[in-house]
């Protein structure tokens, strides 16, 4: 997928070339559009800056951390995960444990230059949100907000087969 010239203003000129090398699939396209909807909603709510996924990839304790984005706010930076319900609970728990590792021992400051963060998880429905909330480690070391796309007022992009 090569972004059209007008897409650059939405995805950013540093990210557009990276998208050209991603595998095209209905799930990828749906996820990418939902991440864009989440980004636009957070920016409309006062986020000052957005950092794109590929700019955030880091190895933390032997695991790759690939947030869908980072919303820079006036308080704490907020990593964003856009959950479409395709990831198993055990895989999502692994991701949360990687964020937990990031929050401890000065790793976040080393990787990103800030020591504290929030995690915003936008997901498909109330049952999925409740399930994901139950996976948050008690000693996470970060605030985690799990809400549905509807609760956040974000339009859902339909699925394709």
C-alpha positions as CSV (number, residue, x, y, z in Angstrom):
1,X,0.0,0.0,0.0
2,X,1.6,3.3,-1.1
3,X,-0.1,6.3,0.5
4,X,-1.5,8.8,-1.9
5,X,0.0,12.3,-1.7
6,X,-2.9,13.7,0.4
7,X,-2.5,10.8,2.9
8,X,0.9,12.1,3.9
9,X,-0.7,14.9,6.0
10,X,-2.6,12.3,8.0
11,X,0.1,9.7,8.5
12,X,3.1,12.0,8.5
13,X,5.9,12.2,5.9
14,X,8.2,10.0,8.0
15,X,5.6,7.3,8.3
16,X,4.3,7.2,4.7
17,X,7.4,5.4,3.3
18,X,7.2,2.8,6.1
19,X,3.6,1.9,5.2
20,X,4.7,1.1,1.6
21,X,6.5,-2.0,3.0
22,X,3.6,-3.3,5.1
23,X,1.6,-6.3,4.1
24,X,-1.8,-5.4,2.7
25,X,-4.7,-7.3,4.2
26,X,-8.2,-6.4,5.3
27,X,-7.2,-6.7,8.9
28,X,-4.2,-4.4,8.5
29,X,-6.3,-1.8,6.6
30,X,-9.1,-1.9,9.2
31,X,-6.6,-1.6,12.1
32,X,-4.7,1.2,10.4
33,X,-7.9,3.1,9.8
34,X,-9.0,2.6,13.4
35,X,-5.7,3.8,14.7
36,X,-6.2,6.9,12.6
37,X,-9.7,7.4,14.0
38,X,-8.3,7.1,17.6
39,X,-5.4,9.5,16.8
40,X,-7.8,12.1,15.4
41,X,-10.2,11.7,18.4
42,X,-7.3,12.2,20.9
43,X,-5.9,15.2,19.0
44,X,-9.4,16.7,19.0
45,X,-9.5,16.2,22.8
46,X,-6.3,18.1,23.3
47,X,-3.3,15.9,22.6
48,X,-0.5,18.1,21.5
49,X,1.4,15.7,19.4
50,X,1.2,12.1,18.0
51,X,4.1,9.8,17.6
52,X,3.6,7.0,15.1
53,X,4.0,3.3,15.7
54,X,7.2,2.7,13.8
55,X,8.9,5.5,15.7
56,X,8.1,3.8,19.0
57,X,9.4,0.3,18.4
58,X,11.7,-0.8,21.2
59,X,13.0,-4.0,22.7
60,X,12.2,-4.2,26.4
61,X,13.5,-7.2,28.3
62,X,13.8,-9.3,25.2
63,X,10.3,-8.5,24.0
64,X,9.4,-6.1,21.1
65,X,7.1,-3.3,22.2
66,X,5.1,-1.9,19.3
67,X,2.5,0.6,20.5
68,X,0.1,1.8,17.9
69,X,0.9,5.3,18.8
70,X,1.8,7.8,21.5
71,X,-0.4,10.8,22.4
72,X,1.6,13.6,24.0
73,X,-0.6,15.4,26.4
74,X,-0.2,18.3,28.9
75,X,0.1,15.7,31.7
76,X,1.5,12.2,31.0
77,X,2.3,10.8,27.6
78,X,-0.1,8.1,26.7
79,X,0.8,5.0,24.7
80,X,-2.2,3.8,22.6
81,X,-3.2,0.3,21.7
82,X,-6.1,-0.2,19.2
83,X,-7.5,-3.6,19.9
84,X,-9.7,-5.1,17.2
85,X,-10.4,-8.3,19.2
86,X,-8.0,-10.5,17.1
87,X,-5.3,-10.8,19.7
88,X,-5.7,-13.7,22.2
89,X,-5.9,-12.8,25.9
90,X,-2.6,-14.5,26.6
91,X,-0.9,-12.4,23.9
92,X,-2.4,-9.2,25.2
93,X,-1.3,-10.1,28.7
94,X,2.3,-10.5,27.3
95,X,2.0,-7.0,25.8
96,X,0.8,-5.6,29.2
97,X,3.7,-7.3,30.9
98,X,6.1,-5.7,28.5
99,X,4.5,-2.3,29.4
100,X,5.0,-3.3,33.0
101,X,8.7,-4.0,32.4
102,X,8.9,-0.6,30.7
103,X,7.4,1.2,33.7
104,X,10.0,-0.2,36.1
105,X,13.7,0.3,36.6
106,X,14.1,3.4,34.6
107,X,13.5,1.6,31.3
108,X,10.9,4.1,30.0
109,X,13.3,7.0,30.5
110,X,16.1,5.1,28.8
111,X,13.9,4.1,25.8
112,X,11.7,7.2,25.4
113,X,13.1,10.1,27.5
114,X,10.2,10.2,30.0
115,X,9.8,8.2,33.1
116,X,6.0,7.9,33.5
117,X,3.2,7.1,31.1
118,X,-0.4,6.0,30.7
119,X,-1.7,3.3,28.4
120,X,-5.0,3.9,26.5
121,X,-6.5,0.8,25.1
122,X,-9.4,1.3,22.7
123,X,-11.4,-1.8,21.9
124,X,-14.5,-3.3,20.2
125,X,-17.1,-3.8,22.9
126,X,-17.9,-3.9,26.6
127,X,-17.2,-7.6,27.1
128,X,-13.8,-7.4,25.4
129,X,-13.0,-4.2,27.5
130,X,-13.8,-6.0,30.7
131,X,-11.7,-9.0,29.7
132,X,-8.7,-6.8,28.8
133,X,-9.1,-4.9,32.1
134,X,-8.9,-8.1,34.0
135,X,-5.5,-8.8,32.5
136,X,-3.8,-5.6,33.8
137,X,-1.1,-6.6,36.3
138,X,-1.7,-5.3,39.8
139,X,1.8,-3.9,40.0
140,X,1.7,-2.5,36.5
141,X,3.4,0.8,37.4
142,X,1.3,2.7,34.9
143,X,-2.3,3.9,34.6
144,X,-4.3,1.8,32.1
145,X,-7.6,3.0,30.6
146,X,-9.5,0.4,28.6
147,X,-12.5,1.8,26.8
148,X,-14.6,0.8,23.8
149,X,-14.5,2.8,20.6
150,X,-18.1,3.8,21.3
151,X,-17.3,5.1,24.8
152,X,-14.5,7.2,23.2
153,X,-16.9,8.4,20.5
154,X,-14.8,6.9,17.7
155,X,-16.5,5.6,14.6
156,X,-15.8,1.9,13.9
157,X,-14.5,0.9,10.5
158,X,-16.3,-2.1,9.1
159,X,-14.6,-5.5,8.6
160,X,-13.9,-7.2,5.3
161,X,-13.3,-10.8,4.4
